[in-house]
Amino acid sequence: MRRESHAGTSLDFGSVVDALPALIWMTHADGQSSFANRAWSEYTGLAIEETVGLGWQTAIHPDDVALFMQTWDSIRRSGVPNEIDARLRRFDGQHRWFVFRPSPLPEDDLLHQRWCWLGSDADERTATDGRLRRLFDMVPLQAGFLNTAGVLEFTNLQSLKDFDMTFEELKQWTTSGIIHVDDHQNNLENMTALLTTGEMFDSQIRMLYPDGVYRWTRAKCVPVRDAQGNVVRYVTFQIDVDDLKRAEDLLAAEVRLLERVARSEPLGQILDALSRHVEELCVGCFCIVLVVAADRKRFHLGAAPKLPNVFRDSLEAISIDRREDPCSLAVIEKTPVITTDLTQDPRWTDCPWLRVMTGLDFDSCCALPIQSASGEVSGVVAAHRSGHATRVLQEADLVDRFTKIAGIAIDRAESDAVLQARERELREALVQLSEGQRLSKTGSFTADLQQDRHNWSAELYHIFEIDPGTPAHLDVIRAQVHPDDLQLFDAETHRRLEGSGSDFNFRILTAEGNEKHLRGVAQIIEHIGGRPILMGAVQDITQSKQAEEALNRTRGELAHVARVATLNAMTASIAHEVSQPLSGILTNANTCVRMLAATPPNLPGAAETARRAIRDANRATDVIQRLRALFSTKPPVMEIADLNDVAREVIALSLGELRRNGAILQTEFADELPPVSIDRVQLQQVILNLLLNAADAMAGVDDRPRALLVRTALHDADSVKLLVKDSGIGVDPDTVEKLFGAFYTTKAKGMGVGLSISRSIIARHDGRLWAEANQDRGATFAFCIPRAAL
């Protein structure tokens, strides 16, 4: 390396430079060194020969060389002097921060222009600027300085690295497109406020990174003031908050979607909003939501906000087939299906779905199944892209979070649909119940009698003719109960208070003076706090009661007609029964007269004859009284009687008719038979009907005796029975019940009402009438009735 003399002087330039305490060396524009002073050699430990050429660069820290040369290149091209911070290796191998200032020498030939470098130890400088720059270079944040005009003066290594730009390129941040076009206006307003008011600004903007993706960045610019308070520069910091911003946006989107679900908005609107959120968070993607149909054989299009209608129609009702598309495969396999290159994936070769996707210029697809609460797959969320296959992989986790919400929304929609269907069914059931209660005149209620809390149906208010606005209390009902039924009503209420159910009939007198017959039924459905809660019903049975009374009157009249018809058939026998005592009376009277006219009068004989006449008169009177009773139409009168006596009276009345028909009567009456509570006339009608039917059944029998047995006995511990057994033509076991049907008869001149009336009479006595074929010949008709409660 040569030492140069300054033209026109006697001073040695090298000696002068060597005397300076600073590190000085000279380079050409290509970086080749041609001179270095003694301070340089002593500090770096490099001999003059080692510094020549590019050797001086070996003293610069390897990590700083690239930025050092890049910054110098910017200085050379711009012609604007600037400083370069870098670490310089000392002779002992340690590196220290230096501030290097390159200055061009005035020469006419720019191609061969030389540069003089001045290096000073930054750690020993009193100025802090270099230290700040070195500090900023060490922090993992984007940082820099702006001058008072807002022009970038310095940017740290992290900024150059993150954006892969030179310092000069970063200086053009307002026009280079590094800031998203939608954020330009907001950023300009913030900068204007900063430069005019000196107030710090803190905002979020989207900045373009080398991979072509805009990321959210928090930009904070702080003014630096001198001792007089004047702004001398601005320090700016930028932090990549894209992940945080996306997380916040994702959380906000999830909250909004869940709020929609909670409000039970239509499923289509929720899925459309979900798709739009996915497209906002995954910029450039197309989101499609498909819902599995109820038959699980096809999809319904749930949402595809950015998809043209012509393609939307092609996705509606698409079949679920693992060979057709990734969405189907995701449903069947219950696992995500990701295709980074649709045209190269052999799974979809020649599939109609592939033609649709390529028609939309989609290159990649990420299909994620929507899991329902039951574990079944209820749909698919699919994100499609043109290019950026790697981004599809990166966005899979984000899309998967939305599938969870989609699953909740679909489950909620299905649950709402089921609930709405049940509500419709319930409303219909309530309408039917109300109409049924109205038609059947039955009101329902629930009651907590101990707390006198009641809930009445509308029909119950109607039955009692109470204003529906009247509070439901037991006293409101009790006030209408018929005086004769109050004791029964109170007793049943007491039973219910003790926790028992009830079923009883009572009458009420409404405010309008109407008498109604009601039936009340209640049973316990649960206990609350130890109190029985009752559910029950009250039915207005007034019409049925009136109909029952009319039916009873009709039955009585019909029974009377049947009795008269029966007695008419017995006219000859009745006449014989009456004529016999009358003839006896006449004979005894004549005999008595002759005995009294004899001389002397036969008083003992006359007295005996008179007694026989009285006996025959009583006998005739009994026959006539029985006939009058059978012919009477007075209401039924219950009395305590002996079944044997009742049967004997009927036999006495019908014995002549039975004999006239050739019947051989035999009786077997049980001893000490318990008494029964009966209507004597009606029960005698039953026995008479059974006896005459038996005689008719044997009328055509000539090959055997016409035996007729009347027997009484205990049926069981609580009832007695009477049976009439004949030896007639018998009955068919398969059709025996038809004999008791109204207007069914096997007689040529029969009415077909006798047995029907007899069964109804026995039923009103809480008994049973039946018939059965004998083992040999003939049939047996029998009835049983309960013993009297004494």
Summary of the structure (lengths in Angstrom):
residues: 790
radius of gyration: 60.4
end to end distance: 150.6
largest distance: 221.3
contacts: 2332
relative contact order: 0.03
helix: 46%
strand: 26%
